[in-house]
Amino acid sequence: MKKIAIVTCLTLAAVVFTACGGSSSDSASGSSNDSLGINATPIDSISVYILDNNNTNGIGTTYEVYGLVSVPTPYSGFNSSMGTFLGSSDTNATFTDTTAYNFYVIVTDNNNRIYLDAVRGSNDKYYIPYTTSEVAYVGNNTDVVFSPTGVTYSFANKPDTQGTSIGNDIAGSYVGGSVVLDARGFNIMQNSAPTGESFTVETSNLATFTVDLTSRLNDIDGDNVTVTYIGSGVLSGNIVIDPANTGITGTNAKITVTYDGGSGNGYIDYTITDGTDTSTTYRITYNNLLGL
């Protein structure tokens, strides 16, 4: 997933992205007849994630965020009169206002560029384009039409190693750029909690037994997951769990019993997290443990 898509300026969804510039008299306080207003759940904050490897050419990495109630159609570029300024940063940041907006604009001025990785809304959903009519006017006399299906936007979904350049090198000069985010896009993708399994293993009268959980862990979003040891205990028989040698390391779940001549069944409970959501608790049952 290590590819960088270079785009001068982009607009998503039913909005059009263009190369930077343009003018409009619309403000965040209302919309005119020739402006795009949407029937969607507004978002009152966004968290912007940018890649670490922003620039090596000595140019700036500052970006600004604006909230908009509507976007003029046709969209011919962004200027600050179109919306409400919410702040600026040169690293990952969250931008919040008492007003919830239908659109957000992330913009860089000339001699600045960022690689936009992902954007998360106040509803805890990551942005992906609202697929009604994604059309992007990229500038440099090149018009690019994105199909509503089969297209991967490199700043869509959760933070990863992909990013889209906001700002670009045009004939040796760094020109700022902008991207418009439609609030409907924050209602499409939601993180799914990872899942595991509860299962039983036969220890064949061993005092210690380790199970690799790798094949039993699943995350439909493709996130890296972490297994957490919740606890252990005796289900039946005359055995004692050795807490110093029982637990989970990585994906290996190890149980150990320490009672001479005792035998029985024990368990380990665990959960899985992807950094955002945590699974329910699962149980590994260890049958026929034999204390040494």
C-alpha positions in Angstrom: 0.0 0.0 0.0 2.9 2.3 -0.4 1.8 4.5 -3.2 1.4 8.2 -3.3 -1.2 9.7 -5.5 -0.2 13.2 -6.6 -3.2 15.4 -7.2 -3.1 19.2 -7.6 -6.5 20.0 -6.1 -9.4 17.6 -5.7 -13.1 17.9 -5.0 -15.1 14.9 -4.0 -18.6 13.7 -4.1 -21.3 15.8 -5.7 -18.8 18.7 -5.3 -16.1 19.3 -7.9 -12.4 19.7 -6.9 -10.3 22.0 -9.0 -6.9 23.5 -9.1 -6.6 26.2 -6.5 -8.0 29.7 -6.8 -11.4 30.9 -7.9 -13.9 33.0 -6.1 -17.3 32.9 -4.5 -19.5 35.1 -2.5 -21.1 32.2 -0.6 -20.4 32.1 3.1 -21.0 29.5 5.8 -24.1 31.3 7.0 -26.3 30.2 4.1 -26.6 29.1 0.6 -27.8 30.7 -2.6 -29.8 29.2 -5.4 -26.7 28.3 -7.4 -24.9 26.6 -4.4 -24.9 23.0 -3.5 -26.6 22.3 -0.2 -27.1 18.8 1.0 -29.6 16.8 3.1 -27.1 15.1 5.3 -26.0 14.8 8.9 -23.5 17.6 9.5 -20.2 17.0 11.2 -19.0 19.3 13.9 -15.4 18.3 13.9 -12.8 16.5 11.8 -9.5 14.9 12.6 -6.9 15.2 9.8 -4.1 12.7 9.4 -1.1 13.4 7.3 1.9 11.3 6.4 5.2 11.8 8.2 7.2 12.0 5.0 5.7 15.3 3.9 8.4 17.3 2.2 12.1 17.3 1.6 12.4 20.3 -0.6 12.4 23.0 2.0 8.8 24.1 1.5 6.1 24.5 4.1 3.8 21.8 5.4 1.1 24.0 6.8 -2.6 23.4 5.9 -5.8 25.2 6.9 -9.3 23.8 7.5 -12.6 25.6 6.8 -16.2 24.6 7.4 -18.9 25.3 4.8 -22.6 25.0 4.8 -22.7 24.9 1.0 -20.4 24.9 -2.0 -21.1 27.0 -5.1 -21.7 25.1 -8.3 -19.8 25.1 -10.5 -16.9 24.9 -8.0 -14.0 26.8 -9.4 -11.6 26.7 -6.5 -11.5 27.8 -2.9 -11.0 31.1 -1.2 -11.5 32.0 2.4 -14.7 34.0 1.9 -16.5 30.7 1.2 -16.4 29.3 4.7 -15.4 29.6 8.4 -11.8 29.3 9.3 -11.3 26.5 11.9 -7.6 26.5 12.3 -4.3 25.4 10.8 -1.6 22.9 11.6 1.5 21.2 10.1 0.8 17.8 11.8 -2.2 15.6 12.7 -4.9 17.7 14.3 -8.5 17.9 15.2 -10.6 20.9 14.2 -13.9 21.7 16.0 -16.6 24.4 15.9 -19.9 24.9 17.7 -21.4 24.8 14.2 -21.8 21.5 12.4 -21.0 21.8 8.7 -22.0 20.0 5.5 -18.6 20.4 3.9 -15.0 20.8 5.1 -12.2 22.2 3.0 -8.5 21.3 3.6 -6.3 23.8 1.8 -2.6 24.6 1.4 -1.3 28.0 0.3 1.4 28.4 -2.3 4.8 27.0 -1.2 3.1 24.5 1.1 2.3 20.9 0.5 1.0 18.0 2.6 0.2 14.3 1.9 -3.3 13.8 3.2 -3.6 10.3 4.7 -7.1 10.1 6.2 -9.9 12.3 7.7 -12.1 11.2 10.6 -15.5 12.8 11.5 -17.0 13.6 14.9 -19.2 10.5 14.4 -16.0 8.3 14.5 -16.3 7.4 10.9 -13.5 7.8 8.4 -14.1 9.7 5.2 -14.7 8.0 1.8 -16.2 9.8 -1.2 -20.0 10.0 -1.4 -20.5 8.1 -4.7 -23.1 10.0 -6.7 -21.0 12.0 -9.1 -17.3 12.2 -8.3 -15.8 14.5 -10.9 -12.4 16.0 -10.4 -10.9 18.9 -12.4 -7.2 18.6 -11.7 -5.9 21.6 -13.5 -3.1 22.0 -16.0 -5.7 21.6 -18.8 -6.4 18.0 -17.7 -9.9 17.0 -16.7 -10.2 13.6 -14.9 -13.5 11.9 -14.3 -13.6 9.3 -11.5 -16.1 6.5 -11.8 -18.3 6.0 -8.7 -17.1 2.4 -8.5 -13.8 0.7 -8.6 -11.7 3.7 -7.6 -9.4 3.9 -4.6 -8.9 7.4 -3.2 -5.6 7.3 -1.4 -6.7 9.5 1.5 -9.9 7.5 2.0 -10.5 5.1 4.8 -8.3 4.7 7.9 -4.8 6.0 8.4 -2.2 3.9 6.5 0.8 4.5 4.3 -1.1 6.1 1.4 -1.6 9.8 0.9 -2.8 12.4 -1.6 -0.7 15.5 -2.3 -2.5 18.8 -1.4 -0.3 21.2 -3.4 2.0 20.3 -6.2 5.2 21.2 -8.1 4.1 22.9 -11.3 7.0 23.9 -13.5 9.3 24.3 -10.5 6.9 26.4 -8.4 4.9 24.9 -5.5 1.2 25.7 -5.9 -1.2 25.2 -3.1 -4.3 23.0 -3.4 -7.6 22.2 -1.8 -9.8 19.2 -1.2 -13.6 19.5 -0.4 -15.1 16.8 1.8 -18.9 16.1 1.6 -20.4 15.3 5.0 -22.2 12.4 3.5 -18.9 10.7 3.1 -18.5 10.5 6.9 -21.6 8.3 7.0 -20.4 5.5 4.9 -17.4 3.8 6.5 -17.4 2.7 10.1 -14.8 0.8 11.9 -15.7 -2.9 12.6 -14.5 -4.5 15.8 -12.1 -7.5 15.3 -13.3 -11.0 16.1 -11.8 -14.1 17.6 -13.0 -17.5 18.5 -13.9 -19.5 21.6 -12.6 -23.1 21.3 -11.4 -26.2 23.1 -8.0 -27.9 22.8 -6.9 -31.3 24.0 -3.6 -31.1 26.1 -3.1 -34.9 26.4 -2.2 -34.7 30.0 0.5 -32.0 29.8 1.3 -29.5 32.6 1.8 -26.6 30.1 0.2 -26.0 26.8 0.5 -23.2 24.2 -2.0 -22.3 21.5 -1.2 -20.0 18.5 -4.3 -17.8 18.0 -3.2 -16.3 14.6 -5.6 -18.3 12.4 -8.5 -17.5 14.8 -8.2 -13.7 14.6 -10.1 -11.7 12.1 -10.5 -8.0 11.2 -12.6 -7.2 8.2 -11.0 -3.7 7.9 -7.6 -5.2 7.6 -6.3 -3.5 10.7 -3.4 -4.8 12.8 -4.8 -6.3 16.0 -3.5 -6.9 19.5 -4.6 -9.8 21.7 -5.1 -9.0 25.4 -5.0 -11.5 28.2 -8.1 -11.1 30.4 -7.7 -14.0 32.9 -7.5 -17.7 33.5 -9.0 -20.3 35.9 -10.0 -23.9 36.7 -13.1 -25.3 35.2 -12.9 -28.8 36.8 -10.6 -31.2 38.5 -7.8 -30.9 41.1 -5.3 -28.5 39.4 -3.8 -25.1 40.3 -3.0 -22.5 37.6 0.5 -21.1 37.7 0.0 -17.3 37.2 3.7 -16.6 36.5 3.6 -19.0 33.5 0.1 -18.4 32.2 -0.9 -15.6 29.9 -0.7 -14.4 26.3 2.5 -13.2 24.5 1.8 -11.9 21.0 -0.7 -14.4 19.7 0.5 -17.3 21.8 -1.8 -18.3 24.7 0.0 -20.4 27.3 -1.5 -22.1 30.4 0.5 -23.9 33.1 -0.7 -25.9 36.1 1.3 -26.8 39.2 -0.3 -29.5 41.4 1.4 -32.8 41.9 -0.8 -35.6 40.5 -3.8 -33.3 39.9 -5.6 -33.2 36.6 -8.5 -31.2 35.2 -9.6 -28.6 32.8 -8.6 -24.9 32.7 -9.3 -21.8 30.6 -7.8 -18.5 29.3 -10.0 -15.6 28.4 -8.9 -13.0 25.8 -10.0 -10.0 23.8 -8.8 -8.4 20.6 -8.5 -4.7 19.7 -7.7 -2.9 16.5 -6.8 0.3 18.3 -10.3 1.7 17.8 -12.7 -1.1 18.9 -12.4 -4.1 21.2 -14.0 -7.5 20.7 -16.2 -9.4 23.1 -14.4 -11.8 25.4 -13.4 -15.2 24.0 -12.4 -18.4 25.9 -9.9 -21.1 25.2 -10.7 -24.3 27.1 -7.8 -26.6 27.9 -8.9 -30.2 28.5 -7.0 -32.8 30.5 -4.2 -30.8 32.1 -2.0 -32.8 34.4 0.0 -31.2 37.2 3.6 -32.2 37.6 
